[in-house]
């Protein structure tokens, strides 16, 4: 990506294809034309796209949409809730056939809506990782279900060992469960404890709200992996990563000290 003009002293962004500084955008039912428009402006800044929950079952022109993403070099995967919908109906092999039918190279394994033993979940990760690159999601979609930090760490480590490429910290598309309180506030102690045990580049934090994105960038820098970003927020997020928006303007300049123009 060549930028439009020169600005000095910006944080260095990892180049694509990258393992850190990943932006996962969530497509909640864009049309083919909307995908083309989205990629025209944001294609350089998005690393992977999730077709939210089971929207791939109901959207028209699914294959054409996948073709547009592929032509732009953007991998796509189906949301974890679709995986769970197949599992709940005892259709795991059908799910694997759907992945093959659409030539998917990534899949998400989650248990946010379904009661599933962790050994069984890890078994699905192991099996699918022979077919595709697996992202596994930790955390419940149930706001009442609070998972203690030691359990998040245990689950994440086991899923990485089972073959997950990255683990996703659950937040839903609203950013109000899992890693976050119902207000959207980050459970900061949880995040910091996870980071003592799980490598930073192995975690994709779902952070749909701007304040959440700012918090993670201030904690972990421009190259933190962030997900569930709305297509219209991918370019704004990139400016936050680079310290080119008020929220992080001083953070990457002068080690965070306020800038005074004399």
Protein Blocks (a to p, Z undefined) as FASTA:
>chain_A
ZZfbdcehiacddddddfehpacdddehiafklmmmmmmmmmmmpfbdcdehjlmmmpgh
klmmmmmmmmnopacdddfklmmmmmmnopmmmmmmmmmmnopabdcddfklbccdfklm
mmmmmmmmmmmccdddeddfblklccdfklmmmmmmmmmmnopabdcddebjnopghjbc
fkopacfklmmmmmmmmcfklpccddfbfklmmmmmmmnojkbccehiafklmmmmmmmm
nopafklmmmmggghpacddZZ
